[in-house]
Amino acid sequence: MIIFKRAADLGLYISRQKQKGSRVGFAPTMGALHAGHRSLVEASAAENEITVSSIFVNPTQFNDPNDFKKYPVTLEKDIDLLESAGCSLLFLPPVEEIYPDGITAGQHYDLGFIETVLEGPTRPGHFQGVCRVVHRLLDIVQPDWLYLGQKDYQQCMVIRKMTELTGLDQTIQLRICPTLREPNGLAMSSRNMRLSPQEREKAAVIYRTLLYIRQQLRAGSLTGLKATAAAMLTGAGLRPDYVEIAAAHTLELLDEWDGAAKTTALIAAFMGEVRLIDNLELN
Ligand code: AMP
């Protein structure tokens, strides 16, 4: 695995490989890697001659500066994980390589409705920051395939929209990979490192609640089901931020289900100070 710190060096290397006919897969990350990230890299390595990953804790997507400061950094372990997963090139940029004009300048992405629901209202500016960093990374790497985790369901939809707005969808295809979970069902996340073993056990209620919603989903009103689900989280010692059932393709939040439309349940909840998100396709 070759490590690059400069955008221009990485871009040049990749364009030479592409000229030789190599397909390029890309899995961007913020580090503190776990088996979920590994699965994205492995999927790319199975499908492309060159797999690129990046580790960059993106300051513009944190609306809470404390969250940014506390973001775990485990670089040596990450490098070992990426190498053993089949990553060919690792991009490890300093902030000025991603934001040469500073972190406050930048374009606005017209994401429309999907930015106004779920994570949107509680994390103002978050998805704009996600778009800025992913747009910049895609311009540098110019992959054929972009690997994203379904764990961040709304983020996948936001990035899809950004690629449409910027025309990148003409050259880059998205691969959305399944959520990897701990044996107790808790979705793997870099934030789980901030949980005690007892909190990790408690937080598994999020997945149990998603399964409960899937099992209990019936046509008609969803209000009671959402309230019961929120009570399951509270009962286990979590503080739900939202428990929603949304149209799978538009993220329109549903209070009624017609018995046919494809739906996804999405939860955000605090375990202590740590905010966790998860989702499950229901039908
Ligand atoms: P992050 O480092 O949290 O920004 O995540 C980098 C990529 O890994 C994103 O596409 C995430 O959706 C994906 N990812 C994070 N957690 C998981 C997981 N448990 N299973 C699969 N993919 C994941």
Boltz pocket constraint, residues with backbone or C-beta under 6 A from the ligand:
constraints:
  - pocket:
      binder: B
      contacts: [[A, 28], [A, 29], [A, 30], [A, 31], [A, 35], [A, 36], [A, 37], [A, 39], [A, 40], [A, 147], [A, 148], [A, 149], [A, 150], [A, 151], [A, 152], [A, 177], [A, 178], [A, 179], [A, 180], [A, 181], [A, 187], [A, 188], [A, 189], [A, 190]]
      max_distance: 6.0
